[in-house]
Amino acid sequence: MDKLRERYYQLTKQKAPENMSKIMLEKYVSWHEQVKKESSLIALKELQQLLKGKSFITSAPTQLVREYQGKKHEVSMHPNGCFFYEGKQYKSLSKIAREITGTNWNGKLFFRVSGAKATR
């Protein structure tokens, strides 16, 4: 039972409730291990897609930087798919590129994100 409580703590960073039965503790530990395993698999799949150029949104916030007409432009890209530029939230890189240049651009091309196909 002590090993189960120790494993519970390792997984949750919380002390297991004293009155929790062994069966329930085993279920909680098993569930947390499964969640941890699935989270690792999701992160691995995201990385594989990123390396193949299929996806450019990662599970961690990322900064994109582009210099345009002598001015440095920084965009914060978040895991939920939204982008932040100069304190405003945007749904796409293309809208940000349009704001910067005044013309229509493919956002991935403008910010030189790998996986973009066409050139401009």
C-alpha positions in Angstrom: 0.0 0.0 0.0 2.9 2.3 0.7 4.2 1.8 -2.8 0.8 2.7 -4.2 0.7 5.9 -2.2 4.2 6.8 -3.3 3.3 6.2 -7.0 0.1 8.3 -6.5 2.3 11.1 -5.2 4.7 10.8 -8.1 1.9 11.1 -10.6 -0.2 13.8 -9.0 2.2 15.7 -6.7 -0.5 15.3 -4.0 -0.7 13.1 -1.0 -3.2 10.2 -1.4 -6.2 10.5 0.8 -5.7 8.4 4.0 -9.2 6.9 3.8 -8.9 5.8 0.2 -9.1 2.0 -0.2 -6.4 0.0 -2.0 -8.7 -0.8 -4.9 -9.6 2.9 -5.4 -5.9 3.9 -5.1 -5.0 1.3 -7.7 -7.7 2.7 -10.1 -6.5 6.3 -9.6 -2.8 5.3 -10.1 -3.8 3.3 -13.2 -5.8 6.2 -14.6 -3.1 8.8 -14.0 -0.5 6.5 -15.7 -2.7 6.1 -18.7 -3.2 9.9 -18.9 0.5 10.4 -18.7 1.1 7.8 -21.4 -1.5 9.3 -23.8 -0.1 12.9 -23.2 3.3 11.7 -24.2 1.9 10.0 -27.3 0.1 13.1 -28.3 3.2 15.2 -27.8 5.2 12.7 -29.9 2.6 12.8 -32.7 2.7 16.6 -32.7 6.5 16.6 -33.0 6.4 14.0 -35.8 3.8 16.2 -37.7 5.9 19.3 -37.1 9.0 17.6 -38.4 7.1 16.3 -41.5 5.8 19.8 -42.1 2.2 18.8 -41.6 1.6 21.0 -38.6 3.2 24.1 -37.3 1.2 24.5 -34.1 3.0 22.9 -31.2 1.9 22.1 -27.7 4.0 25.0 -26.2 3.7 28.7 -27.0 6.1 29.7 -29.8 7.5 33.0 -31.0 7.6 33.8 -34.7 9.8 36.8 -35.7 9.9 38.5 -39.1 11.6 41.7 -40.1 9.6 43.6 -42.6 10.6 47.1 -44.0 13.1 47.6 -41.2 10.7 46.8 -38.4 10.8 43.6 -36.3 7.4 41.9 -36.0 6.9 39.3 -33.3 3.9 36.9 -33.1 3.2 34.6 -30.2 1.7 31.3 -31.4 -0.3 29.3 -28.8 -1.2 25.6 -28.7 -4.9 26.3 -29.0 -4.3 27.7 -32.5 -4.6 31.4 -31.8 -1.9 34.0 -32.4 -1.1 37.3 -30.6 0.4 40.3 -32.3 0.8 43.7 -30.7 -1.6 42.9 -27.9 -4.4 41.6 -30.2 -5.6 38.1 -30.7 -5.8 36.7 -34.3 -7.2 33.4 -35.7 -4.7 33.2 -38.5 -1.2 34.2 -39.5 -2.5 35.5 -42.8 -4.6 38.2 -41.0 -1.5 39.3 -39.2 0.6 39.3 -42.4 -2.1 41.5 -44.0 -2.1 43.9 -41.1 1.7 44.2 -41.4 2.0 44.5 -45.2 -1.4 45.9 -46.2 -1.7 43.2 -48.8 -2.9 39.6 -48.9 -0.2 37.1 -47.9 -0.1 33.5 -46.9 0.8 33.8 -43.3 3.0 30.7 -43.2 5.0 32.1 -46.2 5.2 35.5 -44.7 6.6 34.2 -41.4 8.7 31.6 -43.2 7.1 28.7 -41.3 8.4 25.4 -42.6 5.9 23.3 -44.6 4.7 26.3 -46.7 4.6 25.2 -50.4 4.4 28.3 -52.6 6.9 31.2 -52.8 6.4 34.9 -52.9 
